[in-house]
Amino acid sequence: MSDIDNNLSIIDEMTEFSFFKSGRETSHAQILGIFEGNDFFEFNLETFHLAEKARAVRGTVTEHSHKVYHAVFYLKDGSCQIEGKRIKVSRGDLVLIQPDISHSFAPFQEEDVLYNEITFSLEGKEDKSSHSWENLLLSYSGQETESIKNPLSGRNENEFRNAYSKIAELLKRGMSESLEIRAAILELFALIQKRISGDNKSIGKDKRFIRAKQRIEENLAAEFSLDTLAKICGISREQFCRAFKGEFGEAPLEYRNRLRHGAAERMLRYSGMPIKEIAERLGYSDIYSFSKAFKKYSGESPAAFRKK
């Protein structure tokens, strides 16, 4: 593993956070509750994990099932098991589990993996809902959703990271029953539906650009060379820039800068690392250039962002 990979792992590990529901009380604010016929099912946030580490399993993987929903966003390559089938996952993949589906998030004979996870239930007077994810999202949005095939890959990795981080921040502030937390969860559901619906279908059509994109993601702090990335794809620099933007919706340099900014926000919010060290880890030559780039996205300096 390169120094850059180590740095990225450190960023994720520093954000580690877990929330567990206390007691069985349900909230009076039921923005996320749903109706099934005449029965109303209350939304209950059961657990939430940011940068949860799953230990590798040697031998037989033991699955389990229960009356809850999982939305698991992977921060590292690995695997999981669903209904007896081992599934390979890549960083940025999303895995959705609905009630009564047997599963295990433990990777099989591999390195430990990191993921963000939200777990919730929909509880009626007599039982919990067993709605599919497709029907659940239909209840929230009124829009039909394509059949889910795990894992769900897509281009909007940073949006998912930020959505999970936002929920974690609200939970840290003791706002598990607030209007804000429900709005943040709905934002996450909207991202999930966006990924399922195929807004990211162009990804994967050309593996050359997938490799170039991964090179950017794995080397955020390294010198940025469009010529090197173009060479990976076997085309000219100008052709590469046009094709990359057509494939992923933004220019290569803009994509790298946005990922850097997301990493900077997480490090500022969840670590006590000095701003100068954060700038160095992300490849900025000095604090001034880091502050200028950060302010472009956030509208404020790194120091001001950290004080919020």
N, C-alpha and C positions, 0 to 999 in steps of 0.2 A: 504493500500500500504506500502511495506517495505521501509526501508531506502535506500536499494540498488535501488529499483524501482524509488524512488525520485531522487536519484543521476543520474540515466539514463535519467529521464525526464529533469533534469536541463541541462544535456549535450546537448540534442536536442534543448531546448529552447534557449540556448546561441548561437546556430548557425543560428538563424532566419535571413533570408535575402530575399528580394524581388526585382525583376527586372521587369520593364514595358517598352515595346517598346515606343520610342518617335517618333511621326510623322508617316508618311506612306512611307518614303523612303526605298528602298530596296538596298541591297548590290550588288556591281559589282562582288563580289566573290561568285559564285554560285555552290560550291562543292556539296551542299545538294539539289540543284534543280533537278527536274525530268522531263522526257518527257512523255506525254500521246498522243500517235500518233505523229502528227507533232507539237503539242502545248507544249511549255515549261512552267513549273510552278516553280516560284522562292520560295525558302525556306525563311520564315520569322519567327524569334523567337519573339513571342508575349509577353509572360510573363514567369517568372521563380520564383519559391518559394522554399526556404529551410526552413523546420520546420514550414510550414504554419499551423495555428490552425483553425480548422473548429468547429464552435459552435454547440452544440446539439440543435435539433429542437423539440419542443413540439407541436404536432399536425400534420397537413398535410405538407409533404415535397413538395416544388415547384421545379419542374424540368425545365431545359432550354436546348436548343440546339443551335449550331452555327457551322460555317464553319472552325473549328479548330480541332487539334489533342491534346489530353491530355495523358501524361504518369505520373501516380500518384503512388508514392512509399510510403507505410504507415510505419510510425515510431511508431505507437501505435494501439492497437486493436480498432475496431469500426465498422462502417457500411457506406454504400453509397446507392444510388438508381439509377438504370439504366432502362430506359423504363418502369417505373412503378413497377419495382421489387426491393425489398430491398435485399441488398447483404451484408452478414457479411464478414468483412475483419480482418485479423490478422497482427500483426507487421511483416514486411518483405514482405507482399503481394504487388503485382503490379496490378494496374487497368488501362486498355487502353481504351480510348474513341476516336472514329473517328468522322468526320464531320456528322452533322445532327442526331446524336444519342442523345436523351433526357437523362438528367442525373442531379444529385445533389450530391455533395460531403459532404453535411451536415449530420452528424450522427443523427439517429432518437432516441430520448429519451434515450441518453446515455451520458457518459462523453465526453467532447471535445476531438477530435482526432488531431494528428499531422501527416503531410505528406510532402514529397517533390513532387514538380510538375513542369513539363516542358510543356508549351503550345506553339504550333507553327501552322503556316498555310502554304499552298502551293498555291501561287497566280499566276494565268495566266493573259492574257491580258483582258479577259472579266469576269472571274469568278474564284473562288477558287476551288481547287481539292476536290473531295469527295471520293477519293480512300480509300479502307479499309486499316487497319493496315497491313493485310497480303500482299496486293498488294504493299503497300509502302515499306515494308521490302524486298520484292522480287525485287523491282526496285533498291534498294541499294546494295543488296548482290548477286542477280542472283540465289538465292536458294528459293525453295518453302517452305512456312511456314505453320505449322499446324493451323487449325481453332482456334481462340482465344476464351477462355472461362474464363471470369472474375469471381473471382480474380485469378491471376496467382501466385501460391506459388512456393518456391524454396529454395535451400540451400545457395545461394550466396548473402545473405543479406549485408554483409560487402562490397562486390564489388559494389553493387548499391549505398550504402551510399557514398563510396569514389567517384564514378562517378558523382553523383549529387554535392558533395562538390567541386570537381575539376571545374565543370562548374560555380558554384557560385564564386569561387575564381577568375576565369578569368573575370566574369562579374563585380566583385567588382573593378577590375583593369581597367575597361573601355574598355575591349577587346571584346565587343559584335559582332563586325564585323571582327574579326581576323581569321586567318587560324587555330590558336590554339583552338578557341571555336568550330569551325566546327569539328575538329578532336575529341574533347572531346565529342561532341554530337554523332558523329559516334560510339565512344566507348560505349556510353550508348545504342545506337540502337543495337550494337552487343550483349550486355548483355541481352537486351530484347528478341532478336531472340534466344539466347541461352536458355533462360528460356522457351520460347514458344515451342522450338524444342524438349524439353523433356530431356535435359541433367540432369535434376533434378528429373526424374521420380521415382528414388528409394525412395525419401522422401515420408513419409506417409505410407509405406508398413507395418511398425511396430510402433504402437503408443507408445510403451515403450521407444523407442529411441528418438521419438519426445519430450516426456516429459523430458527425461534426457538432451536433447539439450536445451530445454527451461529453465531448472534449471540452466544450465551454463550461458545462456544469461541474466537471471534475477539476477544473483549473481556474477557479475564480480569481485567485491571487497572482496568477502567472501573467507574463507579457502576452498581450492579445495580438495574434497574427492572422489577418484575413487570408494572407497568401498560403499559410499552412493549412487552414481549414479548406480553402479552395482546392488545394492539392489532394486532400483526403477524398474530395468529391470528384476529382479528375476534370475540373473545369476551371475557367479563368476566374480571377477575383471578382470582376464585374458580374459575370454570370452567377457566381455563387451568392453574392449579396442579393440579387434579384430573386433567385430561386429560394433562398432561405426565408426571405420575407413572405414569399408566396406560400411556402409550406407551413410556417409557424406564426405568421401575422405580424412580425416585427423584424427589424434589421438585427444582424448578429451582435453588433456592439450594444444596441439598445437592450437586447435580451440579457447579455452578460451584466450590464449595469443594473438592470432591474433585479436580477438574482443577487447581486452584491448588496443592493439596498435592503432586500428582504433579510439577508443574513445579518446585516448591520443592525437592523431594527431588533432582531431577536437577541443579539449579543448585548445591545444597549439595555434592553428591557429585563433580561433574565440573568445577566452576569454582572459582576463588579469590576470587570476588566477596564483599565484606563482607556480613554478614547484613543489615545495615541497608539496603544497596542492593537486595538480593534482595526484602526486604519492600516497598520502594518500587516496584520493577518489577512486583510482583504486585498492587499496588493497596492495600496495607495502610497505615493511617494512621501507625503507629509499630511499633517492634520488639515492644512488649508484646503488641499485638493479633495480630501475626504469630506470635509464639511460642505464644500461647494457642491459636490455630487449628491450628498445626502439631502441638502436643502432643496435641490431641484425636484426631488420626489415628495418630500414631506412638508416642504414649505417652512421648515424651521431647522435650527442647528441640531447636531447630535446631542449637545448638552441640554438644550431646551426639551428635546424629545425624551431624554432620560428622566427629567424632573417631573414629567406628567404622572 
